[in-house]
Amino acid sequence: MIEYLGEFIGTALLIIFGHAINANLSLRKSMGENGGWLAVCVGWGLTVALCVFIVGRMCPAHINPAVTLAMAINGSFEWAMVPGFIVAQVLGAFFGALVVAIVFYPHFAETEDTDTVLGVFATAPAIDRPVFNFLAEFTATFLLLFGIFSLVANVDIAMVDSAESTEAVQYLLGQGLNPIIIGMIICTIGLGYGGLTAFSLNPARDFGPRLLHALFPFPNKGSSKWAYAWIPVLGPIAGGITAALVFNVLNTL
């Protein structure tokens, strides 16, 4: 149970940190309003790194159903645990969104644009072209998972080569640096592809908060735009699974 709890906590913190960045940079009368896209990308990269560090002792710190499914396809995670992980991640994202909704409530009342209010919780396309929106989410998540698989493989090689090194060096080569580099990958993806669809990369990160948006009595609340919601769910899942399959093939060469 500790692993499921870790995924719940990690995903909740992902939203509590990450969606607070969204709110702080976009809602009216926040001191961070209009902070810019660079702040969004760097903030989300740091958020993921911090969350992996925080719950890494409890669970694999996937905090993302696309990562969980890709790891299972890759053979590095048990299929029996996949459903429980995904449920924990979605519930964690919903809870995290609830925290953000309560803390930032006065600023929602000051923000008349309903799309801005929704944008705190869920992604939306800059240009509404479903095929290209799906392709953007697919590509971004493919890059994320391919980067993670490559990182883990490189660390495993380094650990073997440094078998005589101290425990501190082995930790630095392993779990110590991994979250930081993954955060850098996410920041880079955001700078490159994020402006197309707000780079969900994570079905739980979009679905859980979008559901919260649909249920919570926000001031200036508009549509939750469920017609678009399949793209930030299926796009990342397809991208992550494809990355696992491609990496497995390349790993046999």
N, C-alpha and C positions, 0 to 999 in steps of 0.2 A: 504493500500500500504506500510505502514511503515514496516510491518512484512516481506514482500517480499524483500524490500530493505535491511533489516537487514540480511536476509539469503544470499543475493548477497554479501554484504560487508563481512559477517562472513566467507563465503566460499572463497572469494577472498583473505582475510587475511590468511586463513588456507594454501593456496597455496603459497602466498608471503613469509610467514614465513617457512613453511614446506619444500617446494621445494627448497628454498634457502639453507636450511640445506643440502638437497641432493646434491645440486650443490657445496656448499662449501667443503663438505667432499669427493667429488669424482672427480671433474674437475681438470685438470692439472694446475699447477702453482698457485693454491689457497693455502693460508697459512693453511687452514684447511684440505688439502688433506690427505687421509688415517687416518681420525680422529677416525674411528672405529664404530662398530655396536652399542655399548653402547651409543655413542653420538647421533646416529640416533634415537634410542628408547626414550631416555630422551628428546631429542629435540622435537620430535613429540608429546610426552605427554604434555610438556610445551606449545607447540603451540596450541593444542586443548583447554587446560585450558584457555589460554590467549584469544583466539578467543571467547569462550563462555562468558567470563567476559566482553569483549569489546561490544558485540552486544546483550547481555542478556536483556538489557533494551528495545530493539527494537523488539525482536522476541523470539521465543522459543530456538533459537540458535541450531537447529538441525545440520546445515551445512553438511548434509549427507542424500542423498535420502533413504538409508537403515534405518536410524533413523526415518525419516519422515513416511515411510511406516509402520514400526514396531509400531510407536506411534498410527497411524490410526487403525491398526489391534487391538492394545491394548485398543482402545476406548478413548484414551486421546488426540486425535487430530482430527479435522474435515476433513472428506474425501474431501470436496469441495475445501479445500486449498492445497491438496496434489500436483496436477499438477503444480500449480503456484510456490510452494516451490521448486519442483524438477527442473523446468526451471531456477529459480533464482540461485539455487545451481550450476548447470552446467555452466551457463553463468559466475557466479562468479569465478568458477575454471578456466575457459578459460582465463578470464581477468587476474587473478593472475599469471597464467603460462606465459602470455605475458610479464608481468612485469619482471619476473625472466629471461625470454629469452633475454630481452633487457639489463638488468643490467649485466648479466654474459656473454654477447656475446663474449668478447675477450677470455674468457676461453674455450668456445666451439671451437674456432679456434685452441687452443693449445692441445685439447683433440682428439687424432686420433681414439680412440676406439669408434665406433658408438653405441655400446651397452651401454657404459657409458653415452654418450650424451642422449640417450633415457631414461636411468635410472633416470635422473634428473626429468623427467616428468611422466613416466609411470612405472608400475610394470612389473616384469618378473619372471618366476620361476627359482629357482636354479637348479632343475631337471625338464625337460619338460615332465611331465606326467599329462595330463589334468584332469583325474579323481581325482588324489591326490592333484593337484593344486586347483581344485574346493573345495575339502574337506577341505583343509587348510584355504581358504578364508571363507568358510561356518562356520567352527568351530571358527575361530578367531572373526568373527562378531557376532556369537551366544553368545560368552562369553561377548563381549562388551555390547550388548543390554540386556542380562540377568543381567549383572552387573548394568546397568543403571536403569532398572526396579526395581531391588532389592534396590538400593540406594534410589530411590524416595520413595518407600514404607516404608523403614526404617525411612526416614526423616519425612514422614507424621505422623508416629506413635510418633516420638520424639516431633513433634510440638504439638500434642494433649497432650502429657504428660507434656509439658512445657508451657501450656496455660497461666500460671500466670507469666511467665518469662518476662524479658524486651524485647523490640523490637530488640535490638542488639543481644541477645542470640538467638532469633527466626530466625533472618537473618543468623546467623552463622550456625544454624542447617539446614537451608534451602539452598537458592541459594548461600550463602557465601562459603560453603565447596564443593558443588556439582562439580563445574568445576575442582577443584584440584583433587578430588577423581577420576573423569572420566579420567583426564590426567594420573593418576597413573595406572588406569586399562589399558589404551592404551600402556603405557610404559611396563607394565608387559606382555601384549599380544605380543608386539614386541620382547621382550627378549625370549619369549617361542616359538612363531610361526612365527615371522617375517622373519626369515632367509629362510623360505620355498618359499615364493612368494613376499617378501617385504611388506607384510601385507597392502593391499589396504584399507580394511574395509569400503570403501566409493566409490560408483560408480562414483560420480561427480569428486572426487579427481583423478581418473584414466582417465575417458573418456574425460573430458574437456581438461586437459593438453596433452593427447595423440593426440587429434584433433589439438591442437596448434602445436605440434611437426610435424604433417603431413603437416601443412600449412605454417609454418614459415621457412624462408630460412636459416637454420643453416649451419655453416661450419661443415664438417665431418658428415654430416647427413646421416643416414642409414634408414632402414625400421622402420615404426611405429608399425609393428607386430600386425596388426589388427586380425590375426587369433587367437591370445591369448586374445584379448580384452574383449571377452564375460565373461571370468572367473572372473576378478575383478569387473564386473558389476553384474552378476547374482549370484555369490557366496555370496557376502555381502547381497544382497537383500533376498536370500533364508535363509541365517543364521539369519538375523534380524527378518523376518516374523516368522520363527520357534521359535525363542526366545520369541516373543510376545505370540504365541499360547501356548507354554509350561508354560510361567509365568501365563497366564490367567487360565489355568487348575489348576496349583498349588495354585493359589490365592483363588480358590473356596473350597479347602480342609479344 
